[in-house]
Amino acid sequence: MSRETSPDASHETPSGRSHGPSVDKLVYMANQIGKFFASQGEAAAVGGTAEHIRKFWDPRMRAAILARLATGGAGLDPPVRQALDLIARDAQAGAT
């Protein structure tokens, strides 16, 4: 399959290698993490999601999902938005 016809072409390098999941895939993954923690209550869903993303997502993945949040957060479930807000605030506090 050529790069132009690949369903994942939007995040491939010129050599055809992927930079990682698309932002839509990251939104799906973050929402799945939020759903996992939801049974423990809203506070646990927010905190657990934030902790998981901090610990297990690489910096490029976190940057991409935070960029989605900054442009309106399309597709993100409310507890996931809150978790990402926490991550963004922590990152901002660490940068100042």
N, C-alpha and C positions, 0 to 999 in steps of 0.2 A: 504494500500500500504506500503510495507516495505521501509526502508530508502534507500536501495540499488536500488530500482526500481523507487523511487520518482523522478520526473523531476527536483525538486529543492533540491535534496540530497546534492549537492555541498555546500550549505550554511546552512545546518541543524546541530544542536548539536546532540550528541549521543542520547539524549532523544527524538529527532525528532522535536524539536522546531527550528524555523527559526531564524537566526541572522539578517534577513532583506533581502532586495532585492539583487539579484545577481548583479555582476558588469555589465553584459550585460543589465540588467533591468535599472540600474542606467544610463548607456549610453543612452538608449532609453529615459528615463525621462529627462535627461539633454538636449538632442536634441529637445525634445518636448517643453521644456521651451524656448530654443533658437528660435525655430520656432514661438512661440507666440510673442516674442519681435521683430522678424525680420521685421515686417511691419512698425516698427518705425525707421528703418534704422540700419546700421551696428553698430554704436556706442551704440545705445540703446539696441540692441540685446546683445552685449557683456556686457555692464554695468548692464542691467536688469537681465540677466542670472546669472551673478556673485552675484548680490545683493540677488536674490531669493535663490540661493544655500546657501549663507552665513546665511540668515535668517531662512530658513525653513528646511534645511537638517541637520540631526543630525551629530555629529562629525565623527561617524563611516562611514556614507555614504560619507561625504566629503573626508575622508581619502582613502576610496576605489576608488573613481573616480579620485582622485589625483594620486593614485598609477597607475591606468590605463594610465593616461596622461604621467607619468614618464617612462612608458615602451612603449611609442610610440603613445598612444592615439587611438588605433584601434576603429573605428566606430564613433568617435566624429566629429561632424560638425565643420568647421573652426571657426565660432563665439563662439562656446562652448569651443573649445580649448583655444581661447583667454581669455574667461571668467575664465577658470580654471587656466590659467597662472597668471592672476591677483590675484586670490585667493591664489595660491601657493606662489607668491612673497610677498603678504601681510603676510602670515603665516610665511614665512622665515624672514621677517623684524621684526615681533613680537617676534621671537624666539632668535634673536641676541641682 
